[in-house]
Structure formats: structure tokens, C-alpha cells
Amino acid sequence: MINEIITGLDIGSSAIRIVVGQKDAPDTKLRIVGAAEVPSAGVNKGVITSIDDASDAISACLEKAERMVGIPLDQSWVNISGPNILSQTSKGVVAVAKVDGEIREEDVERAIEAARTVVSPPNYEILHVIPKTFTVDGQEGIKDPVGMTGIRLEVDTQIIQGLSSQIKNLTKCVYKTGLDIEDLVFSILATSEAVATARQKELGTVVINIGSSTTSLVVFEEGDVVHTAVLPIGGDHITADIAIGLRISIDTAERIKVECGSALPKGFDKKDEINLEEFGTEEGNISLRYVAEIIEARVEEIFEKIDNELKKVDRSGLLPAGAILTGGSVKLQGIIEVAKNKLRLPATIGQASNIMSAIDKINDVSFTTAIGLMVWGEQILSQNKSNNLTRFVSRFKSVNKATNQIRKWFKNLMP
């Protein structure tokens, strides 16, 4: 694990990002030694729409990262997202194998495996089986049953499933670049590892990633995943609203959003205006307050949809650690105030913690998913080295079987 290179590859709808980390000693923080970003292609709402375009974009980002690090990168932890990701609970029950009733790691693994037998929709495959709590002979709320004594072991898990075709298309794109996949990780779970602390997860929090075309969220309580969702709405919809409202080009609308946009119309006077000639070929003046009203309407809609997801699990306005916002779109001025009002919760911008780096771009909230993938990988590798069994049971066997043949085929094509 020491000095081992760990790579996180974030395949987003607007950008491809790679973060490369290394650990110098067991008790030290992860040190980021490289980071790269290129515009995305062939990806829409987290789903691959062109394998060739997407693999070219990944290759370009990989080359930038390798030049920065100085060594070839051959393995990576890769994110998967999109509205087709499903989340559901499942229970696994087994009898303790040992005659004296002592629960071993093998019993825990069998219980988790039993939970995998959940009925999946057609063409879906399991990505993650996340153990939440264990029950030993009726005693509930146990986090780690290894070493305890009992006859019957039960586990409550959260099952994350992905569409088979989406999984295969994503792995094809990555394998075409010559990069091997350590594991596919649900984006918002990886993001939460970078921005949410163990205490926040214990108290109750929602991590929200507002990207360019999707908004994903995960709800934690007592350290467990309670709910996940991916909404097909994001920052691009705000840009489109500005373009339609002002009758201007989409590129000009994006510049106005980034440079002058705000989700708080009250912050502007009616006389506050900008000249469109400064942003493109259009002519005339527009009111900044009017732009803010357009932005506010869409941002409020996004948080209303998020609140509807919290209502599904009876957590609306009831998460003490509040909302942690991340993703490129949360750089919009005033978005935190709208989040507080609509969610009725404390809200903050999420920043990656326990990370060392001299690379400035790592502090950008757009990089939190790539950093989270790297952190996720480091934790999995550490647990494998120490033979620790924790809630990160994400070595998705069914997906590995489905993609092994694809991996071999692309490896044979490599020069």
C-alpha cells in the first residue's frame, strides 16, 4: 500500500477528470501527485453516447495525467452514474457455521452474499452491496459481529444496481485506452468519501453533487446509507434557461452564468445592467436582476426535487449535519442560501479533507468525485491488506464476470 499509485477517473458529462494519489506511510494523509482535466465527449447525463468519442477524451486526460506524474498509469477506480442507477434494501440470513457459535468473517461474508440474491430488474447488475447493520439472534444494531457468539446472523444491506448495457459500454470506453478498471464505484458514494466526515454521517447528512446534466444525492444516518438518487437536471438546464430567457446563444449564456450569475435576485438593484457586447456578438443591455430571477427559479426547482427525495425516506428537514453541496454548479453565487431555504437544513460547500497536495486545481469542487474515487480505492486496498471486513463490500463479482471478456479482447488489440 505504501507508495502505491492510486488513480481516480471521473467520467462526467462536461469534463473527464483524473486524480492520482500516493501514500508515503500508513498513518499519513493521501498525497495527490497529479491531476488532469479535459472537456468531455460522448457522454450525456452520465451515460455513454459514443464509445469512440468518450475513449478519445479519456485517453487525452490520461496522457495529461501521465505527463504530470511521470509514470504510466495502468489501473484506475472509475465512477458510474446516471438516472438508471437503482438503490434498494435487502436482508441476508445465515446460520453461524462454527459449533461454539463464534461468528467469523466467513459467516459475515456468507450473510452479505445471501443479501445479493435480491430480485433484480431485467438487464440490471449489482454494483455495490453495502452492509448497514447486523442482527445476532434477534439483537439488532450491531456494526461488527465478528467475534460475537450466536446461532443466527442477519444483515441489512443497501444494494446499488446499474444497467448492464451502461456498465459494459463504460468499461469498453476505459479498456480501449489501455487502462484497467480496479472497480466501478457509484459516483455520489465516492464523492461522499471525500467531503463527508464520519461524524456527519453518524449525525445524519445529505451529500449533493450538482453536475452539468445530473444531480445526485446520498443520505446518511448513523453512518449508514439510507437513500440514493440521481436526478436528470443540472447546471446545463440553468444555462439553457438563461439562453431562452434572454434570447442569446448558449455560449454567451454560459459566460453570463459563470461571471455574473447569482441565485439571489435581491442582491441586485433594478439599475444593475450588463452590456451583452462584452460577452459575444449580441447587442443591448440586460438586467442582472432578471438574470438572477431566471437562475433562482431553476435552482429552487433542483432543491425542491432533492427535498422530494428526502421526503421519500422521511428525512426532509431532519438531518442535523445538514446538506453538503459539491460539483461544478455549486460555485454559483447564492446557491447555499437557496439550499438552506428550500431544504430547511444547514448547508455548506463540500471540500476534500485529509488530502495533501501542492496542485491548486484540486481545491476546485469539480474535482471532489475524482478525489473521492481515489480515497475509496485507498480504503479498499488498505482493508484488503489488513483483511478487514467493513461496509465497503464493492467488489462486484457479477460485473467482473460480464466485463472480463471485454477486458481480454481489448488487451489483445493493444500493441
Summary of the structure (lengths in Angstrom):
residues: 415
radius of gyration: 22.5
end to end distance: 29.6
largest distance: 83.0
contacts: 1495
relative contact order: 0.16
helix: 40%
strand: 29%
